[in-house]
Amino acid sequence: MNNHITDSEIQDFIFDKSENRIDITKFILSGSPYIHITIQELAQQISGRIKVKDKLPTWYNTKKIYYPPTINIEQTSSETTAIYKSNLVSGKTLIDLTGGFGIDDYYFSKKLRKVIHCELNKEVSNIAQHNFQVLGVNNIETYTGDGLELLKKHHTVDWIYIDPSRRHDHKGKVFFLEDCLPNVPENINTLFEKSNHILIKTSPLLDINIGIQSLQFVQEIHIVAVHNEVKELLWVLEKGCKEDTLIKAINITKKKTSIFPFTLKEESNIQPQFSLPQKYIYEPNAAILKGGGFSSITKHYKLNKLHINSHLYTSENKIDFPGRSFELLTIIPYQKQSLKKANFSKANITTRNFTETVSQIRKKFKIKDGGDTYLFFTTDVNNNKIVLNCKKTLHYHRF
C-alpha cells in the first residue's frame, strides 16, 4: 500500500476522475501529477472506484477507501449478496478462511461479536485492514497467511466461512470444489473439528448434485440471484445433519425479495401435470431454474407444465408468480408460412426446449430485438414445435 493515496488532495483527485469516468488507458499514458505516487497506482484506485459504484455503494461513497487489483474486486461479493449471507449466521465468532477484499466480513461483523479475516495475499490483507478502520469496524481481526493453518491452531468457532478460489495454477478457472483453494472436501473433517456450522460460497456454475456429493451434511443451499441473474450459491453445512437438503431459490430486486423453497426429495417425488397452453404463461426466475425446482413449482402454484423439458408453465387464472408472467395472445405453429403471416418485425424472443437458438431465429425470420411483443419458441406436450405470442403482465410477488 502507498499511504500517500489516502491524502486529502489525492482523494479529491481520485473522486473527481472516477466520477467523470475517465478513459483509464489514456490516463495511464499521461504520467503521474504527484511525486510519491505512480500513474499505475492512481489508475488502480480510479479504476477500482469506477468498478464498485453499483456493486459496493458504501465503499464508493467513503473517502480514504483503498482499492485492490481488479481481480480482487471482480471476485468479491456485492453488498446486496453480502447482506443476504450475513443473515444466515449467528452466535459470537466467525472465521473467514478466504477474506479477500473483506465485503462479506464487514457485514458478518454486524451480526457476530468477533470476525477473523484471513488472507494469503499480504497486500490485500493490509488493504482490507485499512478499509475496516476507515469504515469504523473494530471487531474484525485480520490475519495474513493460510486461514486453514490458523484454524487448526485455533479453538472452536461458531461459524467457518469459505469462498474457495476458483483459479488453479495449472487448470485456470475451475468449477469443481476439489480443484479450488482451499480444497474443502479434502479438509471437511478438519473443518468440522473446529465448528458445527460451515458456510461456503461457490460459483453459480457449480452443479448442485455434484456439490452435494463432494460435501458432507449439506443442510441448505441458497441460490442467490440479483435482478434475475444468479450471482452465487451458498452452501450451509451443519455437522451431523441428516435432513433432506433444502433448496432456497432467491431473487433480490430493489422492490422485493422472492424466496421459493423446496427439497430435492420433494422434487423427485412430484409428478407434474401437463397441458396445452392456457390463458397465462409463466417463466420461473433464474434462481428456480438453476435449482431445478421444475416439478415443485407445479404443485405449489397449481400450474400445468407445457412439456417435461420446456420449463414453461400455464394456467387459466392469473397468479402471483416468482418469475415472469404473460398473457397468451395466440399460438402459432412453428412453420415458415405461419410466422411470415404473423409478420413479427420486432419482438423479445425466448427459447425453451427448442432446436434453434435466438440468434438463428432472428436471422431466419428477420425479427429485431425489443418492443412489447414476447415470443416463446418451445415444444408442447404433444411434441409439436410452437410459438407463443404473449404480452407481459404486471405482478407483485411478495416474500
FENKATA-V237230 format. One line per field, one symbol per residue. ss: DSSP state (H for helix, E for strand, - for the rest). phi: phi as a letter, one per 30 degrees, with the letter a starting at -180 (. if undefined). A space follows every 10 residues. Layout:
BEGIN
ss: ???
phi: ???
END
This chain:
BEGIN
ss: --HHHH-HHH HHHHHHHHH- ---HHHHH-- --------HH HHHHHHHHHH H-----HHHH ---------H HHHHH---HH HHHHHH---- --EEEE---- --HHHHHH-- ---EEEEEE- -HHHHHHHHH HHHH-----E EEEE--HHHH HHH-----EE EE--E-EE-- -EE---HHH- E--HHHHHHH HHHH--EEEE EE-----HHH HHHH---EEE EEEEEE--EE EEEEEEEE-- -----EEEEE EE----EEEE EEEHHHHHH- ---E-----E EEEE-HHHHH H--HHHHHHH H--EE----- --EEE----- --EEEEEEEE EEE--HHHHH HH---EEEEE EE-----HHH HHHHH--EEE EEEEEEEEE- ----EEEEEE EE-------
phi: .cddeddedd dddddddddd hddddddddd iddbdcbddd dddddddddd dcecdbddde ccdidccdee ddddddddde dddddddcca jcbbccdbdh djdddededd cbdbbcccbd ddddddddde dedddicbcc ccbckddddd ddccddbdbc cbcedcccec cidbbcedcd bdddedcddd dddcadbbcb cbdddddddd ddddcbhddb bccccbhibd cacccccbei dcddeccccc bcbdcabcbb cacddeedcd cdccadecdb cbbddddddd didddeeddd chcccdaecd hcbbadcdbd bdlcbbcdcb ccddbedddd ddhdcbaccb cbhbdcdddd ddddchcddj iccbcccabc dcicdbbccb bdcdbbdcd
END
